[in-house]
Amino acid sequence: MKPTVSDIALPAGKALPVQKVVIVGGGSAGWMSAALLSKLLAAAGGPQPVAITLVESAQIGTVGVGEATIPAIKLFNQLCGIDEREFVQATGATFKLGIDFVNWGAVGERYFHAFGALGRQWEWLSFYQYWLRLCYDSPADQQPLPFEHYCIAGKMALAHKFMPADLTRPQSPVSEIAYAYHFDAALYAQFLRRHSEARGVRRIEGTISAVTRVPHNGHIHQLVLDDGRVIDGDLFIDCSGSRALLLGQTLEVGYDDWSHWLPNDSALAVPSETLGDLPPFTRSTAHPSGWQWRIPLQHRTGNGMVFSSGFCQSADASAQLLAALDSKPLAEPRLIRFTTGRRRQQWWGNCVAVGLASGFLEPLESTSLHLVQTAITRLVHLFPDLSFAKANIDHYNAQAATEMAQIRDFIIAHYKVTRRDDSEYWRYCRRMAVPDSLAQKLEIFAAYGRVHRVADELFREDSWVQVLLGQGLWPAQPDPLCRQKSLTETAGFAASTAAVIAACVDQMPSQQAFLAKLAAQPLR
Ligand SMILES: Cc1cc2nc3c(=O)[nH]c(=O)nc-3n(C[C@H](O)[C@H](O)[C@H](O)COP(=O)(O)OP(=O)(O)OC[C@H]3O[C@@H](n4cnc5c(N)ncnc54)[C@H](O)[C@@H]3O)c2cc1C
């Protein structure tokens, strides 16, 4: 029977507001949380301003990686009130138009996963369906160009060019340029710290040695530092990194381990000299037991090897990494261990985990900082009062679980859909069972190249298409609707799309020239 309003237990009265927020950790997650909360909670006003304290330990330090992002980061910076030019200067940032995947589908192959739209929608179908039709039905000497040529960000990346979207030309592809950043993680945290402290965030340097709990409900009560100082709060945000000091160690919320789907558990990170010409994209090169990232910054290049210790010794991974660098290393490779998966609840009682404390998906699609961003914005939308209503917390946890599972599936697809069988590692990936949600997506795509995407899913149809085709999953045939157009019309449509994009990109400055011009502009 449907419940009536009187059956539903509603709170008796107005609960007291949260007044003290304590953030544990000063890595990217901690300072991103502090920056956004100090901006939004201050903006919300109210009779009682929310006091924000952040505790970080120099003794423990940060993970020190996390330098490639996706376009939504621009919104985060805007919400924090950050000026783009100031940010680019302060963090050594470069622009990112997508990811170049080398040796993923098969050794010797490459494909580009570009941000933004792929071609133009034409009546009832997305561009890629017509492109598929040209691949299947055109003679060998009239095959279409690779995808990058039909996508403004992809074409710019190939040419190492950059400009932001020009919204004054709404009919042109330049109005649709989507981009993100590469930046120095340590400099980003320092930059956000300056912004946060200017808005009143109190920073405490010290190492937490004990956490006390409220006896009657188990909530976090106080943090005790190793020098005896005590910090209390109403709401605690656990940004303590993979040790998950509050949610994991203290509240004992369990962890779902996903390493059977994503077997990498280690990374070696090494900086190298800056690249002469700054490519505006991340490069991901697959190796026999993992993959290597290259992230170009203005003042250095970030590199790393992500691998599975079950298939590769770290000494071998280190040798492969160093041998494949494009510039001289500036330090010894640093080993980082991780377990792919997530905390079963991201919010328990008066504690919310953000960043590595909430779980981790390997950095293949640069999604971790995005998950930090969505966690904090979700928390703001569901900001609690001191009743810590269960329905509110359940809603937060359900949204977070769905989001992470969707991103997980996208990352698994890169491993599952490959023709590589040159090592035990790739043979394992090809054979492994995948989540039902992904199996269904792959089956639907394999038939007519259709992408089954749930509303709000982070990765759009164009992302799935570029990755699945790039990895080598070609559908049996394109959507039959594309045959409503003649082959000649379709070829003309594709050719004109590529020509317009090429003409736009021809006029653009290189990323290097764009950065130089940006640096010369006065701050707003
Ligand atoms: C190999 C690798 C590559 C990655 N690449 C990317 C990428 O390209 N893009 C991306 O988006 N993400 C990436 N990530 C993820 C990204 O690095 C993290 O999501 C991000 O740095 C956030 O980390 P964090 O702040 O949660 O943890 P950390 O950086 O580990 O910070 C933890 C903080 O907690 C503090 N702390 C811990 N214990 C205590 C204590 N007892 N007392 C006081 N303070 C304490 C520490 O002092 C520190 O300040 C990568 C991760 C890895 C492992």
The ligand as an SDF file (V2000), in Angstrom:
LIG
                    3D

 53 58  0  0  0  0  0  0  0  0999 V2000
   49.8890    6.6440   -9.6730 C   0  0  0  0  0  0  0  0  0  0  0  0
   48.7450    7.5970   -9.5790 C   0  0  0  0  0  0  0  0  0  0  0  0
   48.5110    8.5000  -10.6030 C   0  0  0  0  0  0  0  0  0  0  0  0
   47.4240    9.3780  -10.5330 C   0  0  0  0  0  0  0  0  0  0  0  0
   47.1510   10.2100  -11.5770 N   0  0  0  0  0  0  0  0  0  0  0  0
   46.0210   10.9520  -11.5590 C   0  0  0  0  0  0  0  0  0  0  0  0
   45.6790   11.7950  -12.6410 C   0  0  0  0  0  0  0  0  0  0  0  0
   46.4030   11.9190  -13.6240 O   0  0  0  0  0  0  0  0  0  0  0  0
   44.5300   12.5040  -12.5520 N   0  0  0  0  0  0  0  0  0  0  0  0
   43.7150   12.4310  -11.4760 C   0  0  0  0  0  0  0  0  0  0  0  0
   42.6570   13.0540  -11.4770 O   0  0  0  0  0  0  0  0  0  0  0  0
   44.0560   11.6910  -10.4050 N   0  0  0  0  0  0  0  0  0  0  0  0
   45.1680   10.9450  -10.4320 C   0  0  0  0  0  0  0  0  0  0  0  0
   45.5030   10.1990   -9.3440 N   0  0  0  0  0  0  0  0  0  0  0  0
   44.7170   10.3110   -8.1200 C   0  0  0  0  0  0  0  0  0  0  0  0
   45.1290   11.5840   -7.3690 C   0  0  0  0  0  0  0  0  0  0  0  0
   46.5300   11.5800   -7.1660 O   0  0  0  0  0  0  0  0  0  0  0  0
   44.4170   11.6720   -6.0410 C   0  0  0  0  0  0  0  0  0  0  0  0
   43.0370   11.5030   -6.2270 O   0  0  0  0  0  0  0  0  0  0  0  0
   44.6330   13.0440   -5.4380 C   0  0  0  0  0  0  0  0  0  0  0  0
   45.9990   13.3460   -5.3650 O   0  0  0  0  0  0  0  0  0  0  0  0
   44.0030   13.1510   -4.0810 C   0  0  0  0  0  0  0  0  0  0  0  0
   44.7900   12.5250   -3.1180 O   0  0  0  0  0  0  0  0  0  0  0  0
   44.3660   12.7470   -1.6200 P   0  0  0  0  0  0  0  0  0  0  0  0
   44.3800   14.1950   -1.3220 O   0  0  0  0  0  0  0  0  0  0  0  0
   43.1130   11.9940   -1.3900 O   0  0  0  0  0  0  0  0  0  0  0  0
   45.4990   11.9850   -0.7830 O   0  0  0  0  0  0  0  0  0  0  0  0
   47.0110   12.4010   -0.4400 P   0  0  0  0  0  0  0  0  0  0  0  0
   47.6410   13.2180   -1.4810 O   0  0  0  0  0  0  0  0  0  0  0  0
   47.6820   11.1250   -0.0590 O   0  0  0  0  0  0  0  0  0  0  0  0
   46.8920   13.3170    0.8570 O   0  0  0  0  0  0  0  0  0  0  0  0
   46.6480   12.7750    2.1360 C   0  0  0  0  0  0  0  0  0  0  0  0
   46.7710   13.8880    3.1590 C   0  0  0  0  0  0  0  0  0  0  0  0
   46.3470   13.3790    4.4150 O   0  0  0  0  0  0  0  0  0  0  0  0
   47.2680   13.7970    5.4000 C   0  0  0  0  0  0  0  0  0  0  0  0
   47.2660   12.8280    6.4960 N   0  0  0  0  0  0  0  0  0  0  0  0
   47.2230   11.4820    6.3960 C   0  0  0  0  0  0  0  0  0  0  0  0
   47.2720   10.9380    7.6190 N   0  0  0  0  0  0  0  0  0  0  0  0
   47.3220   11.9610    8.4960 C   0  0  0  0  0  0  0  0  0  0  0  0
   47.4190   12.0400    9.9230 C   0  0  0  0  0  0  0  0  0  0  0  0
   47.4740   10.9590   10.7050 N   0  0  0  0  0  0  0  0  0  0  0  0
   47.4700   13.2690   10.4790 N   0  0  0  0  0  0  0  0  0  0  0  0
   47.4270   14.4000    9.7260 C   0  0  0  0  0  0  0  0  0  0  0  0
   47.3470   14.3710    8.3830 N   0  0  0  0  0  0  0  0  0  0  0  0
   47.3070   13.1700    7.7920 C   0  0  0  0  0  0  0  0  0  0  0  0
   48.6000   13.8580    4.6840 C   0  0  0  0  0  0  0  0  0  0  0  0
   49.5010   14.7050    5.3760 O   0  0  0  0  0  0  0  0  0  0  0  0
   48.1710   14.4290    3.3440 C   0  0  0  0  0  0  0  0  0  0  0  0
   48.1550   15.8330    3.4480 O   0  0  0  0  0  0  0  0  0  0  0  0
   46.5990    9.3510   -9.3860 C   0  0  0  0  0  0  0  0  0  0  0  0
   46.8730    8.4900   -8.3280 C   0  0  0  0  0  0  0  0  0  0  0  0
   47.9310    7.6090   -8.4190 C   0  0  0  0  0  0  0  0  0  0  0  0
   48.2080    6.6670   -7.2720 C   0  0  0  0  0  0  0  0  0  0  0  0
  1  2  1  0
  2  3  1  0
  2 52  2  0
  3  4  2  0
  4  5  1  0
  4 50  1  0
  5  6  2  0
  6  7  1  0
  6 13  1  0
  7  8  2  0
  7  9  1  0
  9 10  1  0
 10 11  2  0
 10 12  1  0
 12 13  2  0
 13 14  1  0
 14 15  1  0
 14 50  1  0
 15 16  1  0
 16 17  1  0
 16 18  1  0
 18 19  1  0
 18 20  1  0
 20 21  1  0
 20 22  1  0
 22 23  1  0
 23 24  1  0
 24 25  2  0
 24 26  1  0
 24 27  1  0
 27 28  1  0
 28 29  2  0
 28 30  1  0
 28 31  1  0
 31 32  1  0
 32 33  1  0
 33 34  1  0
 33 48  1  0
 34 35  1  0
 35 36  1  0
 35 46  1  0
 36 37  1  0
 36 45  1  0
 37 38  2  0
 38 39  1  0
 39 40  1  0
 39 45  2  0
 40 41  1  0
 40 42  2  0
 42 43  1  0
 43 44  2  0
 44 45  1  0
 46 47  1  0
 46 48  1  0
 48 49  1  0
 50 51  2  0
 51 52  1  0
 52 53  1  0
M  END
$$$$
